[in-house]
Amino acid sequence: MRLKNFSLILAAALVISSAVLGAQAKKEKPATDKAPRMSAPAVSPNPSSVQVQTLDGKTVSLAEIFGGKPTMLVFWASWCPDCKRETPRVKEAFERFAKKGLNLVAVDVARKDPVANVRRYIEENGLKYPVYYDAKGTADKAYDIKWIPTVLLIDRSGKVVSKAPHVDMARIEAFLKKAQVKGRVK
């Protein structure tokens, strides 16, 4: 009888622990699964007319920041859980592709995000790529950002060739190869 009771208790414990682990896995699942489908716009904004701010408050155009180079533009915020999960991949992309000619730029969308929080996030996460602040929401609107993080790949001419809710290393690699075919990568 004891063995039978033990078996029932063990089976019940396994069922309960499976349910608990399943619920935890659902909670930990990245919300990027809920991200809207994204596609590159038919018409890209003119980077010369889109302005953002340095963390010191200086206004600069995206054209100045892009410098005519193939660029990965990441829209994010320090309070965003999906952005936090994506940060290691953005860092990896920077480390892996900057030496291959990719200009990586991050723009904080500035919603509920004081500059002090952005600075702290940069320091705590050891970010080495340039981070700007979209205080007026002009970049956010120009690129029709409805979800963060949003990762854009932008060619030398300023055309958005890819728009996604996450970093895709294979896509970046293909983007850079195509950029090298069309012109020299500095």
Protein Blocks (a to p, Z undefined) as FASTA:
>chain_A
ZZmmmmmmmmmmmmmmmmmmmmmmmmmpcfklmpccddddfbdcdfklpccddfkopacd
fklmnnopacddddddfklmklmmmmmmmmmmmmmmmmnopacddddehiapafklmmmm
mmmnopabdcdddfkommmmmnopabdcddddddfkopafbdcfbdcfklmmmmmmmmmm
noccZZ
